[in-house]
Amino acid sequence: MICLLCGANIYPKFTIRQLCTFIPITEEPICEQCRQKIVPLAAPRCPQCARPQATTDCCADCQIWRIQYQWTFQNHAFYHYHSSYRDWLLLLKGAREQRLAGIFRQDLQGLKRRYPKYTWVPIPSQITRAQQRGFHQTEVILHASRIPYRSLLEDSASKKTAGTTRAQRLQQVDKFQLKTTERLPERVILFDDVYTTGATLYSAYQVLKAGGVKEIIGVALAR
């Protein structure tokens, strides 16, 4: 197989268990060298949004959320949002390369085991973007990672966040609305591909809280 990021040949590695039990071999869409370039986040981090920093105090963005919006939240994140991760996300979203969607399966499955009673809710894309590419990338990632989920939210505005300033994003807090009248789960994990300022998660959080959800945490692949 060819690495979808760099074009190098990928040679599958077989374990003794796989050879003896005929377990299906999962072909990885990127090579080990490209995988290692997606850098994990290290401590210390902001206790609210998981931003890596020099202290364990709340970062400047989260202080704004706590003071101006009275929002205290817990977000988990795995990787730095830098060039290698952005290359992966660009191919998934821009080139519609859905074979890349499951490369973080182990990370997400590990967190699922930590929160077994929580329902995963993907953050939807802006409606026009989702229509153009034909899918919401968060749903595709969860599906490829074998994480059951419920699509409870939908885009309620035509605002585009890409290219906006940090101050503008912090003020965009009316992005979503509920897409169902069914009873909501008591515990929810809000899932997104990237956490930037928190405005997206805050908007989703407010909608779900108003709908009766009691406990909400966030999970973003990158920060």
Helices and strands as residue ranges (DSSP letters): H 16-21, H 32-36, H 60-68, E 75-79, H 83-93, G 98-100, H 105-114, E 119-122, H 127-133, H 137-144, E 153-155, H 166-171, E 176-178, E 187-194, H 199-210, E 215-222
